[in-house]
Amino acid sequence: MHEYNITEKGVPLKEAEHAIILLHGRGASAEDLLPLAKEFRIKNCYLAAPQATHNTWYPTSFMAEEKANEPWLSSAVDVVKRLIDETAEHLPLNKIYIMGFSQGACLTLEVATRYAAEYGGIVAFTGGLIGKELKIERYNGNFEGTKVFIGSGDKDPHVPLTRIKESKEILEKMGASVQMEIYPNRAHTITMDEINKVNQLLF
């Protein structure tokens, strides 16, 4: 199970005007993703990055049978939801941005869609909703026009394009405004073009 271990940077939460929650990928750490926030055109921002136990949010593919990823997946969802709730004690949800890369991108979309609301923005750098099959009844709430960015390569080895498209459809049915950018033959990484598009969309 995951411990509640949060690395904080930027402006102290009680003084911040915005917050970005950053979810790292498999094998990485909270510290690895925090420098990404420097690329965004946002000021007076609190940064928070939770750390997965053993650097992994869940043990197998995000498209495996759910029981194969439990109890780690439920624990990961609980950690991120707790962080959102604690951040929302100081800032409205529409000032809170949730972002992740790879495994962290999948977790970003999963938590945001299970608890859909008007967030500041949602960013998934190569990710999709979690589960062998996607069932819309698993998700609750309404995004109320929240802007969502999903970027990926067209032949990513970990995240199939079909799952990204399925995820986009579900988020849009739940009231999100989704911008999807698919890059031919792009490696499993975050590109400056994606960062620029996030700046244009959200900041």
C-alpha positions as CSV (number, residue, x, y, z in Angstrom):
1,M,0.0,0.0,0.0
2,H,1.1,3.5,-0.7
3,E,2.2,5.9,2.1
4,Y,1.0,9.5,2.0
5,N,4.3,11.0,1.1
6,I,4.1,14.4,-0.7
7,T,7.0,16.5,-2.0
8,E,6.1,20.2,-2.1
9,K,7.7,23.0,-4.0
10,G,6.7,26.5,-5.2
11,V,4.6,28.9,-3.2
12,P,3.3,27.7,0.1
13,L,-0.3,26.4,-0.3
14,K,-1.8,29.0,2.1
15,E,-0.3,31.8,-0.1
16,A,-0.8,30.3,-3.5
17,E,-3.3,31.3,-6.2
18,H,-3.0,28.1,-8.1
19,A,-1.9,24.5,-7.5
20,I,-0.4,21.8,-9.7
21,I,-0.5,18.1,-8.6
22,L,2.1,16.1,-10.5
23,L,2.0,12.3,-10.8
24,H,5.2,10.5,-11.8
25,G,5.5,7.5,-14.0
26,R,6.6,3.9,-13.3
27,G,10.2,3.7,-12.0
28,A,10.4,7.4,-11.5
29,S,10.0,9.6,-8.4
30,A,8.1,12.7,-7.3
31,E,11.3,14.8,-7.6
32,D,11.7,13.7,-11.3
33,L,8.5,15.4,-12.4
34,L,8.5,18.6,-10.4
35,P,11.0,20.5,-12.7
36,L,8.3,20.2,-15.4
37,A,6.3,22.8,-13.7
38,K,8.9,25.4,-14.5
39,E,7.9,25.2,-18.2
40,F,4.3,26.4,-17.5
41,R,3.3,30.0,-17.7
42,I,1.8,30.2,-14.3
43,K,2.7,32.3,-11.2
44,N,2.1,32.1,-7.5
45,C,1.7,28.3,-7.8
46,Y,1.9,25.5,-5.2
47,L,3.4,22.3,-6.5
48,A,2.7,18.9,-4.9
49,A,4.0,15.5,-6.1
50,P,3.1,12.3,-4.3
51,Q,5.6,9.5,-4.2
52,A,4.5,5.9,-5.1
53,T,5.8,3.1,-2.9
54,H,8.7,1.4,-4.8
55,N,8.3,4.1,-7.5
56,T,5.3,2.3,-9.0
57,W,1.6,3.2,-8.6
58,Y,0.3,-0.3,-9.6
59,P,2.3,-3.4,-10.6
60,T,1.0,-4.4,-14.1
61,S,-0.3,-2.9,-17.2
62,F,-3.0,-0.2,-16.8
63,M,-5.1,-2.4,-19.2
64,A,-4.8,-5.5,-17.1
65,E,-7.7,-7.1,-15.2
66,E,-8.4,-4.7,-12.2
67,K,-7.7,-7.4,-9.6
68,A,-4.2,-7.7,-11.0
69,N,-3.4,-4.2,-9.9
70,E,-5.1,-4.3,-6.5
71,P,-4.8,-3.2,-3.8
72,W,-2.2,-0.8,-5.2
73,L,-4.5,0.9,-7.6
74,S,-7.2,1.7,-5.0
75,S,-4.5,2.9,-2.7
76,A,-3.0,5.2,-5.4
77,V,-6.4,6.6,-6.1
78,D,-6.9,7.3,-2.4
79,V,-3.6,9.1,-2.1
80,V,-4.3,11.4,-5.0
81,K,-7.9,12.1,-3.9
82,R,-6.7,12.9,-0.4
83,L,-4.1,15.4,-1.9
84,I,-6.8,17.0,-4.1
85,D,-9.1,17.3,-1.1
86,E,-6.4,18.8,1.2
87,T,-5.4,21.2,-1.5
88,A,-9.1,22.2,-2.0
89,E,-9.3,23.3,1.6
90,H,-7.2,26.3,0.5
91,L,-8.0,26.7,-3.2
92,P,-11.2,26.1,-5.3
93,L,-11.0,23.1,-7.6
94,N,-11.0,25.4,-10.6
95,K,-7.6,26.6,-9.5
96,I,-6.2,23.1,-9.1
97,Y,-4.4,21.4,-12.1
98,I,-3.7,17.6,-12.1
99,M,-1.0,16.3,-14.4
100,G,0.9,13.1,-15.0
101,F,3.2,11.2,-17.3
102,S,2.8,7.6,-18.4
103,Q,1.6,5.5,-15.4
104,G,1.0,8.9,-13.7
105,A,-1.0,10.1,-16.6
106,C,-3.3,7.1,-16.4
107,L,-3.7,7.7,-12.7
108,T,-4.4,11.4,-13.4
109,L,-7.2,10.6,-15.8
110,E,-8.6,7.8,-13.6
111,V,-8.8,9.9,-10.4
112,A,-10.1,13.0,-12.2
113,T,-12.9,11.0,-13.9
114,R,-13.9,9.0,-10.8
115,Y,-14.4,12.4,-9.2
116,A,-15.2,14.7,-12.1
117,A,-15.6,18.4,-11.3
118,E,-14.6,21.7,-12.7
119,Y,-10.9,21.5,-12.2
120,G,-8.4,24.1,-13.4
121,G,-7.2,21.6,-16.0
122,I,-6.2,18.0,-16.5
123,V,-3.0,16.9,-18.4
124,A,-2.2,13.4,-19.4
125,F,1.2,13.0,-21.1
126,T,0.7,9.6,-22.6
127,G,-2.1,7.9,-20.7
128,G,-5.6,6.6,-20.7
129,L,-8.3,5.5,-18.3
130,I,-7.5,2.4,-16.3
131,G,-9.0,-1.1,-16.7
132,K,-9.2,-4.0,-19.1
133,E,-12.6,-2.6,-20.2
134,L,-13.9,0.9,-19.6
135,K,-17.3,1.2,-17.9
136,I,-18.7,4.6,-17.7
137,E,-20.7,3.7,-14.6
138,R,-17.4,3.6,-12.7
139,Y,-17.1,7.4,-13.1
140,N,-19.0,10.1,-11.3
141,G,-19.7,13.8,-11.5
142,N,-19.4,16.4,-14.3
143,F,-16.3,18.2,-15.6
144,E,-18.3,21.3,-16.4
145,G,-16.1,22.3,-19.3
146,T,-12.8,21.5,-17.7
147,K,-10.0,21.7,-20.3
148,V,-8.1,18.4,-20.7
149,F,-5.0,17.8,-22.7
150,I,-3.9,14.3,-23.8
151,G,-0.8,13.8,-25.8
152,S,0.9,10.6,-27.0
153,G,2.7,8.9,-29.8
154,D,0.6,7.0,-32.4
155,K,2.5,3.8,-31.7
156,D,3.4,4.1,-28.1
157,P,4.5,0.8,-26.7
158,H,2.6,1.2,-23.4
159,V,-0.5,3.1,-24.2
160,P,-2.5,2.1,-27.3
161,L,-4.1,4.8,-29.3
162,T,-7.5,3.0,-29.1
163,R,-7.5,3.4,-25.3
164,I,-6.7,7.1,-25.6
165,K,-9.6,7.6,-28.0
166,E,-11.9,5.7,-25.7
167,S,-10.9,7.8,-22.7
168,K,-11.4,11.0,-24.6
169,E,-15.0,9.9,-25.5
170,I,-15.8,9.2,-21.9
171,L,-14.4,12.5,-20.6
172,E,-16.3,14.4,-23.2
173,K,-19.5,12.6,-22.3
174,M,-18.9,13.8,-18.7
175,G,-18.5,17.4,-19.8
176,A,-14.8,17.8,-20.4
177,S,-13.3,19.8,-23.3
178,V,-10.6,17.5,-24.5
179,Q,-7.7,18.4,-26.8
180,M,-5.9,15.2,-28.0
181,E,-2.6,15.5,-29.8
182,I,-1.1,12.4,-31.4
183,Y,2.5,12.5,-32.7
184,P,3.7,10.1,-35.4
185,N,6.5,7.8,-34.3
186,R,7.1,9.8,-31.1
187,A,9.1,8.1,-28.3
188,H,7.7,7.5,-24.8
189,T,8.5,11.0,-23.5
190,I,7.2,14.5,-23.0
191,T,7.9,16.9,-25.9
192,M,8.2,20.7,-25.9
193,D,5.4,20.8,-28.4
194,E,3.1,19.2,-25.8
195,I,4.3,21.7,-23.2
196,N,3.6,24.6,-25.5
197,K,0.1,23.3,-26.3
198,V,-0.6,22.9,-22.5
199,N,0.5,26.5,-22.0
200,Q,-1.8,27.6,-24.8
201,L,-4.7,25.6,-23.6
202,L,-4.5,26.2,-19.8
203,F,-2.2,29.1,-19.0
